[in-house]
Amino acid sequence: QTDQQRHEHNNTHILSAAGRGDWFKRLVAWLLWLKRHGHGVWQMYMQLMPTESEMASLMNFTPEERHELQSSEMEALAEQERTAIQGLHDSIFSSQTGDLASLDLAPEFQDTLWAACMVNSRCFSDAVGREAVSLLVPCADMANHSMTPNAGYRLDPETQTFNITTTESSGV
């Protein structure tokens, strides 16, 4: 088996449902690709997304900033999350060292960090049949940021649609 064949097999294996890849990794890869190559509605969606520094996520805290969390448990969790994302960057997404290097998805760790933050905060998950499905839905992820939500969502496999519905009367 040549290096190219092995590399193509690894790329397929990482991102396949049957392989060791999971929804998080696949969505991170997809967002990184869209950020560099997307067009149309996806390019507009990318422009609407915040930067990773605008996200309130534990993985964003650098070692120098973790003391601001004022909790040893939170500091440990922030270190664990950032270390995990760094590991995914180095082994999978890095344009220099990752298994997907040929796709040039993430020249810098900050690129992977951004995509991981977006997936963490904007991903919808639901059961379709007996399978758990996770996806990003442009602009739907910007709705209903309330501690007391008044809307819900559902994936409809029959119509292949993503539906947002109210959970209470809005009085309109």
N, C-alpha and C positions, 0 to 999 in steps of 0.2 A: 504494500500500500504506500503510495507516494505521500509526501507532506501535504500537498494540496488536497488529496482525497481524504486524508485524516482530518485536515482542517475543516473541510466541507461537512464531514460526518459529525464532528464536534459541534459545529454551528447549528446543524439540524437538531442534534440531540439536546443541546442546551435549551432551545426554544420550543421544543415539541411538548405536547401535552403528555405523551407517554414517557418522555425522558425525565431527567432530573430537574428540568426547568419548571418553575411554577408561575402563576399568574403575575406575581410581583415582578419577577425578572423579565418576563415577556413584555409587560406593559412599560417597564423602564426602557427596555431596548427599543420598543416602538416609539416612545416619546423622544428618545435621543435621535432616532432616525428622522422623525418628523421635524424636529428642531433644525436639523441640518439639510433635509431634502424635501420637506413637505411643501405643498402648494394648495391653492384653492381654500376651502373652508378650514383645512388643517393649519395652513399658514396663518390665517386670521386668528384661529384659536390659540396658537402659540404666542401671538402678540398680546392676547388678553391675559395670559398667565403671569403671575408674579415671579420675581426672581427668588432664588432659594433664600437669600438674606431677608426677604420680606415675609418668609414663612415662619410661624411659631412652631418649630419642630425640634425635638431634642437632638436629632442628628446634626443640626446646624451649629450646636455649641462646640467651639474649638476647645482644646485642653486649657487654653488661657482664659476662656470665658465660663467654664463650667462652675466655678465657685459662685457665680451669680445666681445659680439655682438654689443655693442656700439649703441644700439637702444632700447628704452623702448618697442616699438611695437614688435620687434623681441624677446626681453626677455620674454614678455608676451606670445607670440606664442610658444616659446620653453618650457615655464612652462606648458602651456596648453597641448602640445603634450606629454611631459614626464608624466604629471599627468594622462592623458588618458591611456597611456601604463601601468603605475603603477596600475591603476584601473583594466585594463584587466588582468594583471598578477595576482593580488590579487583575483579577482573574478572568473577567468576562468582557467588560465594556471599554476598557482602556484602548485607545487607538494605537498604543505602543506595545502593551503586554497582554491584552485580553484575548480570549478565544475568538472574539468578534472583531479583532483589530482591522481586518481587511475591510470592514464596513465604515471605519473611521467615525465611530459614534461619539466617542468622548475623549477629545484630546487632553482634557484636564479633569481632575477629580471633581471640581466644581460642577462640571457638566452632569456627571452621574449623580451628584448630590442634589442638583436641581430636579432631575427626573424622578429620583426616589422621593423627594418631598412632594412633588405633584401627585405621584401615584398614592402615597400615604394619605394625602388630604382630599383627593378628588376622585377616587375610585369608588364605583358602585359594585356591590356584590349581591348576587341573588341565586337561588336554586332554580335550575331549569332541568326538569326531570329529576334525575338523581345526581346531576353534576352541579357543582358550585361554579358559577361563572363570574368573573370580574371584568369590568370594562370602564372606559372613560367615555363620557357623553358630553360633547362640546356644549358649553353654556349651561347644561343642567346642573353641573357641579358648582355653579355660582348661585344657585337658588337655595333658600331655606336654611340660612345659617343662624338658627335660633336654638336656644336650649329647650324651648317648648315648640317643636316643629308642628306646622299646620298642614303639612303635605307629606306624601309618601311616594314611593316609586315601585314599579314592578316591570320585570322583563316578561314579555308575552311571546312565547316561542311560536305560537300559531300564526301570529301576524308579523313576527320578527320586529317588534317595536319595543321601545322604551317608553313607559307611560308614567307621567307624574299626575297624581290625583290629590285633591284636598282631603284632609282628614276631619275637617270641621267647617262649618259654614263661615264664609268670610264676610257675609253681610253685604255683598255687592250685588 
